[in-house]
């Protein structure tokens, strides 16, 4: 029987975090979730409107850099497990404004680790399960050539302020395990997609622009390759790592779905043409594709080897990219009001009224 957990989920109102909380509510009803989120631009309470506050769920608006708040939550809620999603995560934003990435991704992780270490020590260094699961990215490994895969032993080689800040936080988490004995695990995932993704990311951006007849910007020649992971597959992997993973281990989580950016954009256009019809001009949405100046330091290819996760834990992705992208498009079509609210930013006013 799976143990009950008092779990602190950071960034639970964001894209992956909210999908994780939904999956926990459906599949692990005995787990209590305390969701700590500052509700910055990518945090959206509407992502969790179906999750009711009560014995199994509590939302706390707050900053992971707020040491007194974080420490008090560990005490009040008897937190025994942390799943740390909270992060600044958009590469383009990190290029023009890296300071927020340093603060949230490094200082915030440090604050959480200190609170976890203090709480763990007070309980006598319990070893009955991981106390800190740090959710990271494959971008810490840099760029691949035409062949090969990132494994858990690949040397770190971050290329942007975002990936450098995540690499720093990975190293901090690992150091707290080796120095203090804190039970930790790190997961490095490939590109996620699915419901509730903030529309500055490639797939929701292309969906919305192509739906409304706007230009579809594609960096460089469009042939940068990413391994795409459906968000629910990712969240299921995290649950299984919590239940079966080994302290001190890193686990790569990939989707086995390598696609060039232009393939992704073209497929979205084709799906929308089929589902809602061609543009008013009679043209396919592919005619909206516009190649733009490449991103500074744009990594050419990412691909993940998830063999360790499969061999040690038994997880592997269940959703192909073709299945996942159609489910994602269908979700956005069925939830246009969610997307429009996020794009218009009106939800920020709601937050200010409710949580000022």
N, C-alpha and C positions, 0 to 999 in steps of 0.2 A: 504493500500500500504506500502510495506517495505521501511523503511528509507534508504537513501543513507548513506554510511559509508566511512570514510577515515581511513583505517585499517592498522596498523603496524603488520605484521606477522613476528615473529622471528623464525629463523631456517627453513625458507621456502624452502630451497634447500634439506632438509633432507627427510626422508621417509614419515612421516605423514604430515609434513608441505607442501611438494610438492603435495601430494594427495589432501590436503585441498585447495590449490590454484587452482588446476585443477577443483575441484568441484565448487568453488566460480565462476570461469570464466564461467562454463557451466550454473549455476543456479542463480547467483546473479550478472549479468553483470553491474549493477549500482554501485557496491561496488568497490572502489579504493583500491588496495593492494600495500603497500610498503613492500617489502621483504628484511629484514635485516638478512644477513647470513655471517659468517666468512669464509665459505668454508673450514672447517677442513676436516678430512678424510672422514666423512660421508655425507658431503654436496656436492651435485653434480649438477652443472648447467644443465647437460643433462636431469635431471628430469623435467625441465621446458622449454625445447627447443621449445615446441609448444605454449608457452605463449609469446605473443609479447609485448615488451615495448611500452608504449604509455599513453594515458589518464587514463587507468584503471590499469596499472601495472608499477611498477618501482622496479628494483633490486639495492640494495646497499650492497656492500661488507663491512662488519664491525663487530666489536665486541660488544656484548651487555654490556660488562663491560666498554665501552668507553663512559663516561658520557657526554662529549661535543658533540659527534656525536649523541647519543641517544636524547639528549635535542634538538639539532638542527633539527632533523627529526620531532619531535613533533611540533616545530614552523613552519618549512617550509611546512609541509604537512597537517597541521591542524588535526593531528591525534585525532580521537575521540574514537577509539576502538583498543585495543591490544589483539592479540591472541598469547600467548607466548608458542611456541613449543621448542625453542632453549634449548638444554640440552645435557650434556654428559649422555649416557643412557645405556651403556653396563656393566652389573654387573661384569663380569670377569676383564674388564679394571679397574674398580673402586677398585678391590681388590689389584691389583699390582701397581696402580698409582692413589691414591685417590685425590691428590692435584688439578688436573684439574676439578674434580667433585665439589669440594668445591668452586673453583673460578667461574666456569660457572654457576652452578646451584643455588648457594647462592648469591655470589656477583653480578652476572649478573642479577638475579631477583631483587635484591635490587636496582640496578642502574635503571632498567626499572620502578620500582615502584616509585622511587623518581621523575623521569621525568614525569611520568603519574600524580603524585600528584601535581607537580608544574603546569603542563598544565591545569589540571582540576580546580585548585584553581583560575588561571588567568581568566578562563571562568565563574567564579562565582559559581562553584560547580553545574554544570548542572546535572540534574537527569533524562535525557530523554533516558537513555540506559546505559548498562554496559560499563565501559571504559577499564576494565582489566579482560580478561579471561585467567586463568592460567591452562595449560594442565599438569596434573600430572599422577600418576600411582597408581595401587592397591598395589604395593610393599611396600608403606609406612605403610600398616597395618600389616605387618609381615606374619606369616604362619597360615593357618587353619588346623584343624583336618580333620577327614573323613567326617564331616557334617558341616553345617552352611555356612554363606555367609558374605562377607564384606558389611556393609552398611555405610551410611554417618556418623553414630554415633559410628562406631567402633573405639576403641582407637588405636592411632598410636603405632607401635612397629617395627620400621625398623631394618633390620638384616644385611645390607651391607652398605659400604660407599656410594654407589649409592642411595639406598633407604633412607638413613639418610639425604643425601643432598637434596633429593626431599621433604622429610618431613619438613626439615628446610625451604625450599622455600614456601611450603604450609602455614606454620605457619606465615611467613612474610607477605604473601598476605592477609591472614585472619586478621592479626594485623593491616595492613594499612586500612582495612575496618572499624574495630572497633575503632581504635584510631583517624583516620583522616576523616572517612566518605567516603573514596574513593570507588566508585562503583566497586565491584569485584565479580567474580564467579570462582570457582575451579571445574575442572572435574578430576576425577580419573578413568582411563580406565584400562581394562584388556589387555592381550597380543595382540598386533596388528600383522596382516600379510597382504600381498598383494603386488602389484607392487612397484618397486623402493626401496625395503628394502635392507639395506646394508648387504652383505653376511657373516658377522660374526654372525648374528642372526640365530636361529635354522632352520627355514624353508628354506631360501635361501642357507644356508650352506649345509644342507642335500640334497637339489635339485642339487647343483653344484657338490658335491662329488659323489652322486649316478649317475649323468649323465656321469661323467668322470671316474667312476670305482674306486674311492678312498674309503678309510675306512670311515665309518659313526660313529663318536664318540657320544656315549650316556652316560650322567653322571649317576653314581650309578647303580641302578637297572632299570632306565628308567620309574619309576612309579610316578615321580613327576607330579602333575596335574596343568594345567593352563586352564583358561577360554579364548578362542580364539575369537577375534573380527576382522572382516574384515574391512580393513582400511577405505573404503568408507562409511560403516555404522558409523564408529567413526566420520568421518568428517561431515557427515550429522547431527549427534547428536550435534556436536559443533555449527553448523549453527543454529540449532533449539534452543539451549541454548542461543545463542546470541540474537535471536529474541524473545524468550518467557521466559527466565530464570529470576530469581529474584536476585537482588543484595544481596551479603552476603551469598548466598547459595552455597553449594557443591553438585555436581551431580555425581553419579557413573555411568559409562558407561561400560556395559558388553555385551558379545556376546551370553550368554546362551549356550556355547559350551565347556563344560569341557572335556578335553582329557589328557591322560597321554602322556608324551614325546614319549614313545615307540609306542603308537598308531599313533601319528603324523608321526614319521619316517617310520613306516610300510606302512601307507597309501601313502606317497610320493613315496616310492619304488614301490608299486603296480601300481600306476598311470603311473609312468615312464616306467615300464615293459610293460604296455598296450599300451602306446603312441609311444614309440621309440624302443621297443623290449628288449629282455633279454640281459644280458651281453654277450660278445663274447664267454665266456666259456659255455654259455647256462644256467647259474645260474640266479636266481632272484637277484635283488639288495638287498634284505633282507639279503643275505649272507655277505654283506659288513658291517653289524652292528657290532660295537665293543664297549663293555662297558668299560668305563674309570673311574678313580678315581673321586668321586663326588666333586663338587664345595664346597669350604669352606662356611659354613653357608647356604647351599642350602635349601630354603624354600620348604616345602613338597607340599602344595596345596594353590592355590588362586581360589576364586570364588566370583563373584560380584552380589549383589542384586541391580538391576536397577529400582526398583519399583517407587522411587521418580521421576525419569526421565519419566517413563511411565505415572504416575498419573498427574504430574504437567504440562508436556510439550507434552505428546502424542507420544514420540519416543519409538521405540523398534527395535531390529536388524531385518534386512530383509533377511540376507544371512546366511544359515546354514554353518557349517564348511565343510561339504562334497562339497557343491556348491563352497564355497570360495576357498578351497584348489585347486580344479580343475581349477578355473579361474586363480589362481595364477600360477600354473604350466604351464598353456597354455600361460600366459603372459611371463614368463621367457623363455619358448621354442621359442616364437616369437621374443624375444629381447635378444638373446644370446650375441650379440655384446655389448649391454649395460652392461651386467654382466661381460663379459671378460674385458671390459675397466676398470670397477671399480676394479676388482680383480688385474689387472696388474698395476693399479695405474697411468696409463698414463694420466688420466685426470688432475692429479696434475700439470703436466707440462703445460697443457692448461691454467689452472687457473693462474699460475705464469706469463705467457706471457700476458694474458688479464687483470689481475687485480693486477699486481705487485705494 
